[in-house]
Amino acid sequence: QFVESGGGLVQPGGSLRLSCAASHMHFIAYDLEWHRQAPGKEREFVAYINSKGAVTRYADSVKGRFTVSRNDAQNTMYLQMNNLKPEDTAVYFCHRIIGDTWGQGTQVTVSS
């Protein structure tokens, strides 16, 4: 089970840090992802981190602005989002690849 938090309203150019807290799973064993879904659009991949935290990948649209990380001692994955743009507005979800497990999402709105 995942619980996302940290979303909110931010101005263009601002920053947010999302958290994904996991429970009832052997968190350290899993590769994880962040996805997002904007209104009227399909859910899309944002970032990936492997089980050891040594490998990360990003969608081209967020590369250089977003950073994914994890703290296995706290069973939590993070997404640091800098230089936010209006097109980053979406509900952000964490995802465990094995078992196709999703959180409930957290809303990020970038607007002046």
N, C-alpha and C positions, 0 to 999 in steps of 0.2 A: 504494500500500500504506500502511495506517495501523497504528500501534502505540499503543494507549492505556496510560496508567499513572497512578498516583496514588491508586488506590482503596485501601480498607481499612476497618477497623472504627472507628467514631467514636460518641461518646455523643450523644444528642439535644441540640441546641443548638450542636453543634460545627461545625467547618469542614473542608473538604477542597478541594484544587485538583487537578483532573484535567488531564492533558496528552494530546494526540493528535499524535504525530510522524509526518509524511508523508515518503515516499520515492518515487522513480521517478514523479514527476508534477510538472507545472508548477503548484505549490501556489498561487501568487499569483493564478492565474486563476479559482479556483473558489469558489463559494458552498459553505458547509459547515454541517453540523448536528450536534447531539448528540441522541441518542435513548437510551431506557432500556427495560429489560424486567425486570419483577418476576416472581418465581416464580408460575407459573400464570396469568400475564396476557400480553396482547399487547404487542408493542413499541410505545412511544409517543414522540412528539416531545417534546423538552425545550427546545432553543434553536437559533437560526439566526443565522449571520453572513454578510454578503455578501462578495464578493471583495475589496472595498476596506476592509472592516472598519467601514464607516460606518453600516450598517443592521443592527440586531439585533432579534430577536423571541423571545418566550418563551412557553412554556405557562403558562396561568393559575396552575397549581399551584406554579410555581417563581418567578413574577414577584416581584421585590423581594428575593429571596434568592440567586438564581444570576446570575452574570455571565459571558457568553461573550466571548472576545477571541482575537486571533491575532497571531503574530509571523511575518511573511512571511520575514524574513531567516533565521529558524531553522526555517521550514517546520513550524510548530507552532501548534495551536489549543489553547485552554485553556477550562476551565469552573471558575470559582471558585464554590464552594457554601458558603453560610453558613446559620446557623440550621437545620441539618439536622434532619429529622424521621424517625421510623421508617418512614413511608410513602415516603421517598426511597430506601429499600433496593431495589437493583436492580443489574443489570449495565448499565453505561453504554457506549455505542458512539458512535464518530464516523462520519460519513456524508458522502460526496461525492455531491451530487445528480446531477450529470452522470456517467453511467456506473454510477450506483447502487452505489458502492463502499463497503464496510463494513470496520471494524476488527474485532479479535477480542473486544473488550470488556474492561472492568475492573470488578471487583466492588466495590460500595459497600454497607456494612452499617451501619445506624444503630440502635444498641441500647444500653441501659444494663446 
